[in-house]
């Protein structure tokens, strides 16, 4: 999985707190799906999926890092981050099996 937040909503003219993750920020004039003739054909479907799946995922699961991230991020071209951060995905509501 790659999470790339390096440039998302970082324009301080458009976003007053560019270093703070504000998922419910309104208005949110992002360009995630392009615009005009360059609009993503599947943008409506992707927004519907995101509104449905992401809240369910965060409500039902927890990501537990299995290691400590390094103090200094790696730098690969325009990407900054960690090269590898193993996580364990666990259910908030463990399923118990009854015979």
PEMO-V874633 format. One line per field, one symbol per residue. ss: DSSP state (H for helix, E for strand, - for the rest). psi: psi as a letter, one per 40 degrees, with the letter a starting at -180 (. if undefined). burial: I if it has 16 or more other C-alpha atoms within 10 Angstrom, else O. A space follows every 10 residues. Layout:
# PEMO-V874633
ss=???
psi=???
burial=???
This chain:
# PEMO-V874633
ss=---------- ---------- ---------- -----HHH-- --HHHHHHHH HHHHHHHHHH EEEEE----- ---EEE--EE E-----EEEE E--------
psi=hhhgedehfe heddhdgeeh hgdehhigfi fdfaibeehh dedddddddd ddddddddde iihhheihii dhiihgbehi aidhghihhi hdgihhhh.
burial=OOOOOOOOII OOOOIOOOOO OOOOOOOOOO OOOOOOOOOO OOOOOOOOOO OOOOOOOOOO OOOOOOOOOO OOOOOOOOOO IOOOOOOOOO OOOOOOOOO
